Amino acid sequence: MTSLNGKVAIVTGASSGIGQAIAERLATEGAIVVVNYLRSESKVRAVVAAIQGKGGKAVAVQADISVVADARRLVVDTAAQFSRVDILVNNAGKFVPKSLLDTSEDDFDAQMALHAKGPYFAMQEAAKVMRDQGRIVNISSAGTKLHYYGATAYLGSRGALEQFTQGIAQELAPRGITVNTVAPGFTDTGILTEPYRQMGIQLSPFKRLGRPEDIAEVVAFLVSEQARWVTGQTIQAGGGIVM
Ligand SMILES: NC(=O)c1ccc[n+]([C@@H]2O[C@H](COP(=O)([O-])OP(=O)(O)OC[C@H]3O[C@@H](n4cnc5c(N)ncnc54)[C@H](OP(=O)(O)O)[C@@H]3O)[C@@H](O)[C@H]2O)c1
């Protein structure tokens, strides 16, 4: 795989789980990684220290991706600090199970703000500053193809992001910028409660949960030069739970 030496990558929600694995993987390839987080300051410090300990480059930046001004600031400040942005990974997310009848308007808005609106405007800002041949990867969920109970608003917000991927891929293709979605299946992070862990193990023909590194490898491919001909796609990375 081609090295990301000298490239600047933003990974949202990278203080733990899948985002952390993506940040570490891109840093291993040589990218300078902006490690975004919401509240977990001690965790993000550990992620940055681990990357730096292996000779990589990373900085932590707090921003609430569900707030458009913050999502914009993350991209604008990165461009100002490093004079370039090459990669944006919209990974930040939070699954709050709610049935239709239990979903308040605030619950609904919170899902849309974090998984659809914030990433949309982060992409808009990135489109202004990103170098040609840049890469955008949106993290969605295999659940958009599974539709499990209590996840309707969450998965609706994820479906919006998958749709944005296709439209923005068309708009940015003339500059060689690719835009893709990765849809993880049940992945072994703090987000999963025990019932979902068990469901995930049963649903995958591999009979295990995904590991954050399984997802990070797919993202590493999509941001590489070798993936230049892949755009507008939703790549299932769920251990076969969607076929
Ligand atoms: N694990 C799975 O089975 C699975 C399956 C499908 C899709 N996904 C998606 O994959 C992504 C990563 O999930 P994960 O499993 O790795 O969960 P995780 O370990 O809980 O990580 C979530 C990350 O998102 C950050 N975050 C949450 N709200 C944020 C906000 N408003 N602004 C900025 N950052 C925010 C958290 O930061 P703080 O720690 O600072 O709060 C944390 O870094 C999410 O979008 C999730 O929906 C996960």
The ligand as an SDF file (V2000), in Angstrom:
LIG
                    3D

 48 52  0  0  0  0  0  0  0  0999 V2000
  -19.2110   -0.9680   17.4190 N   0  0  0  0  0  0  0  0  0  0  0  0
  -20.1320   -1.3490   16.5540 C   0  0  0  0  0  0  0  0  0  0  0  0
  -20.6440   -2.4710   16.6140 O   0  0  0  0  0  0  0  0  0  0  0  0
  -20.5490   -0.4130   15.4250 C   0  0  0  0  0  0  0  0  0  0  0  0
  -21.3180   -0.9580   14.4010 C   0  0  0  0  0  0  0  0  0  0  0  0
  -21.7020   -0.1400   13.3500 C   0  0  0  0  0  0  0  0  0  0  0  0
  -21.3220    1.1970   13.3400 C   0  0  0  0  0  0  0  0  0  0  0  0
  -20.5870    1.6900   14.3670 N   0  0  0  0  0  0  0  0  0  0  0  0
  -20.2150    3.1020   14.3060 C   0  0  0  0  0  0  0  0  0  0  0  0
  -18.8080    3.2130   14.3400 O   0  0  0  0  0  0  0  0  0  0  0  0
  -18.4450    4.4690   14.9370 C   0  0  0  0  0  0  0  0  0  0  0  0
  -17.4640    4.2290   16.0620 C   0  0  0  0  0  0  0  0  0  0  0  0
  -18.1340    3.5150   17.0930 O   0  0  0  0  0  0  0  0  0  0  0  0
  -17.3820    2.6950   18.2150 P   0  0  0  0  0  0  0  0  0  0  0  0
  -18.0340    1.3750   18.2970 O   0  0  0  0  0  0  0  0  0  0  0  0
  -15.9150    2.7610   17.9960 O   0  0  0  0  0  0  0  0  0  0  0  0
  -17.8280    3.5240   19.5010 O   0  0  0  0  0  0  0  0  0  0  0  0
  -17.0110    4.1970   20.6950 P   0  0  0  0  0  0  0  0  0  0  0  0
  -15.8540    3.3640   21.1020 O   0  0  0  0  0  0  0  0  0  0  0  0
  -18.0530    4.5520   21.6980 O   0  0  0  0  0  0  0  0  0  0  0  0
  -16.4290    5.5340   20.0350 O   0  0  0  0  0  0  0  0  0  0  0  0
  -17.2630    6.6060   19.7380 C   0  0  0  0  0  0  0  0  0  0  0  0
  -16.3800    7.8090   19.4630 C   0  0  0  0  0  0  0  0  0  0  0  0
  -17.2220    8.8720   19.0070 O   0  0  0  0  0  0  0  0  0  0  0  0
  -16.9350   10.0150   19.7890 C   0  0  0  0  0  0  0  0  0  0  0  0
  -18.1100   10.8770   19.8410 N   0  0  0  0  0  0  0  0  0  0  0  0
  -19.3560   10.6030   20.3060 C   0  0  0  0  0  0  0  0  0  0  0  0
  -20.1440   11.6740   20.1720 N   0  0  0  0  0  0  0  0  0  0  0  0
  -19.3830   12.6490   19.5970 C   0  0  0  0  0  0  0  0  0  0  0  0
  -19.6220   13.9770   19.2100 C   0  0  0  0  0  0  0  0  0  0  0  0
  -20.8200   14.5520   19.3920 N   0  0  0  0  0  0  0  0  0  0  0  0
  -18.6050   14.6830   18.6540 N   0  0  0  0  0  0  0  0  0  0  0  0
  -17.3820   14.1250   18.4990 C   0  0  0  0  0  0  0  0  0  0  0  0
  -17.1020   12.8680   18.8500 N   0  0  0  0  0  0  0  0  0  0  0  0
  -18.0860   12.1400   19.3970 C   0  0  0  0  0  0  0  0  0  0  0  0
  -16.5040    9.5190   21.1400 C   0  0  0  0  0  0  0  0  0  0  0  0
  -15.7550   10.5390   21.7910 O   0  0  0  0  0  0  0  0  0  0  0  0
  -15.7070   10.6690   23.4170 P   0  0  0  0  0  0  0  0  0  0  0  0
  -15.1330    9.3620   23.8890 O   0  0  0  0  0  0  0  0  0  0  0  0
  -14.7940   11.8290   23.6660 O   0  0  0  0  0  0  0  0  0  0  0  0
  -17.1140   10.8820   23.8630 O   0  0  0  0  0  0  0  0  0  0  0  0
  -15.6520    8.3240   20.7050 C   0  0  0  0  0  0  0  0  0  0  0  0
  -14.3710    8.7610   20.3150 O   0  0  0  0  0  0  0  0  0  0  0  0
  -19.7420    5.1100   15.4130 C   0  0  0  0  0  0  0  0  0  0  0  0
  -20.1820    6.0340   14.4490 O   0  0  0  0  0  0  0  0  0  0  0  0
  -20.6830    3.9350   15.4890 C   0  0  0  0  0  0  0  0  0  0  0  0
  -22.0230    4.3160   15.3870 O   0  0  0  0  0  0  0  0  0  0  0  0
  -20.1790    0.9200   15.4050 C   0  0  0  0  0  0  0  0  0  0  0  0
  1  2  1  0
  2  3  2  0
  2  4  1  0
  4  5  1  0
  4 48  2  0
  5  6  2  0
  6  7  1  0
  7  8  2  0
  8  9  1  0
  8 48  1  0
  9 10  1  0
  9 46  1  0
 10 11  1  0
 11 12  1  0
 11 44  1  0
 12 13  1  0
 13 14  1  0
 14 15  2  0
 14 16  1  0
 14 17  1  0
 17 18  1  0
 18 19  2  0
 18 20  1  0
 18 21  1  0
 21 22  1  0
 22 23  1  0
 23 24  1  0
 23 42  1  0
 24 25  1  0
 25 26  1  0
 25 36  1  0
 26 27  1  0
 26 35  1  0
 27 28  2  0
 28 29  1  0
 29 30  1  0
 29 35  2  0
 30 31  1  0
 30 32  2  0
 32 33  1  0
 33 34  2  0
 34 35  1  0
 36 37  1  0
 36 42  1  0
 37 38  1  0
 38 39  2  0
 38 40  1  0
 38 41  1  0
 42 43  1  0
 44 45  1  0
 44 46  1  0
 46 47  1  0
M  CHG  2   8   1  16  -1
M  END
$$$$
